[in-house]
Amino acid sequence: MSYDNVLAYINQLALSIINTFNTTLAAGLQNGNNPYEIIHQLYQLETLDEMQVAFLDFCDRISETLQENRSDKNIEIIQKIKEYVHNNYHDPNLSLDIISDKVQLSPGYLGRLFKKITNSSFNDYLNTIRLAKASQLLISTNDPASKICRKVGIYNYTYFFTLFKKEYGLTPSQYRKSQQLSINDEASEDLITE
């Protein structure tokens, strides 16, 4: 194949790639990466090896842009899921299956994606949110732990008790007492310093 034929084919291929990923590459244009520069660059190259290197570099930049966009989108999805969990932790039916239906991803893929981005499984994250809210309720209300566990979406008290003790190293009643003692000690210190 002649130099001119190769140049024409590579230009056509580059234009096809640019057109295929046009919306994705628009973000690259805003960041100063003009995908059309490959067309101008190819005409300045003298050998087929130089064209090959330039074209492979172009493909690498396209691939990086696609990965960045996918990563940004995935982070946005996980952020929305975290917000949803914070607003709906009290729903005892809240699960990865329900969330995956809302974001239209498979539960398996979403579970792996959640773990990759947050370094926590979905269930561990949900339980952490529920237990944090339960700890707040133990301090701020006189409700029994059996009622609080239902308020945070855990309807099995034994399971709640086990999770709480694992998370805080204390039973719910021990936690409440320790926090009340801590609050009373702080109040006493405030009175002494006044």
N, C-alpha and C positions, 0 to 999 in steps of 0.2 A: 504494500500500500504506500502511496506517496505521502510526503509530508503534508501537503495541502489536504488530502483526503482524511488523514488522521486528525488534523486540526479541525476540519469541518465536523467529523463525527464526535470529537470530544466536546466541541462547542454545543452541538445539538444535545448531547448527553447532559452537559452541565445545565443547559436551559430547561431540559425536561425535569431534572432534579429540582431546580429552583422553582419551576411552576408547580410541581407536585407538593412541595413543602412551603408554598408561598406564605400562608398565614403564619406558620411556625417561624419562618425566617424573617417576618416583619419585625419581630422583637430584636433580632440580630441587627437589622438595619438601624434600629433606634440606638443600639449600643455601639455604633460606628463600624460594624462588620458588614460590609456590602457584599452580598453573595455574587453580584454581577462583576466584581473585580476579576474573577477567574477568567472571564471572556477576554478582557483587556490584557490580562497577564499572559494568556496562552499565545497571543499574537507577538509577544516580545521574546518568546523562548525560541531557541534555535535547534534543539535536538528533541528527539522523541523521548529520551530518558528524562529530560527536564520537564516535558509535558506530563509524563507519568507522575513524577514527584509532585508537581503543582496540582494535578488532578486528585491525587491521593490526599494531599493536604486539604484540599477543598472538601473532599468527602469526610475527612476527620472533623473539620469544623462544622459541617452540617450535622454529623452524628452528635457532637458535643452540644450543639444548640438544641437538638431534639431531646437529649438526655436532661439538659437543664430545664427545659419546659416541662418535661414529664415529672421531674423531681419537684418543681415548684407546684405543679398541679396536685401531686401526691401529698405534699405538705399541707396544702390548702384543704384537701379532703380530710386529712387527719385532724386538722385544727377544727373543722366543722363538727367532726365526730366528737371531739373532746368537749366542745361547747354543748352539743346535744346531750352528752352524758351528764354534764354539770347541771343541765336543766331538767333532766328526766331520771336521775339516779334512783328516785323513789319508786319507779315502776318495777315491780318484781319480775315482769316479763322481759325487761330490757336485756338484749343479748346481741351477740355478733350477727346472728342470722337476721334479726330485725334491722340492725344498722346497715347490713350489707344490702338489704332490699331498698333502703332509702337512698343509698349512693350508687346502686346498680352495679355492684361488684360481687364476685363470688365470696362467700364467707372465708374460704381457705386463702384466697389471694388477699383479701382485706386483713385477715389475721396476720399474715406474714408482713404485709405492708405496715400495719400498725406497730408490730414488734420492731421492725427495722427502723422506723422513724422515732418511736418513743422509748425503745429499749425495754418495753414492758408488754406483756400480753394484754389483750383487751380485757379479759376477766380480771386480771390483777389490777389493772387501772380502774375498772369499775368498782372493785372491792375497796381500793384505796380511797376513792371518792366517797363511797358509802360509809366507810369507817371514820373518815375525817368528819363527816357530817354527824355521825353518831357520837363522836367524842365531843363535838360542840353542844349537841343536845343533852348529853350527860351532865355537862357543866352548867348549861343555861336553863334547864328545866328540872322538875322533880319527877318526871315521867319514869316509870320503871323501864329497865333495859329491854324487857320483853315487848313493850310498846314502841320503844325507840327503834328496835331492829325492824319492825314493820314499817315505821315511818321512812326508813332509808332503803326500803325495797328488799329486805332479807326476811322472809317469813318463817324460816327455820331457826329458832332461838339457839339450838345447840350449835348449828353451823356458825351463826353470828358470834356466839360466845368463843368458839374456837378461833375464828378469824381475828376477833378483837384481841384476844390474849396473845396470839402470834404477832400481831402488828404492834401492840403497845406493851407487851410483857406483863400486863395486869388484866384481871377480869374487869368487866364494865363497872361493877360496884367498887372494886378497889381503885379503879381509875377516877371515878367520881369523888371518892373520899380523898384521894391524894391531891386532886385539883382543888377541892374545897379547903384542905389544909394549907395548900400553897397560897391560895387567895387570902385566907385568914392570916397567915404569916406575913404576907405583904402588907395587909391592912395594919397589923400590929407594928410593923417596922415604920410605916408612914406616921402612925400616932407618936411613936417614940422620937422620930426626927423632928416633929413639929414642936 
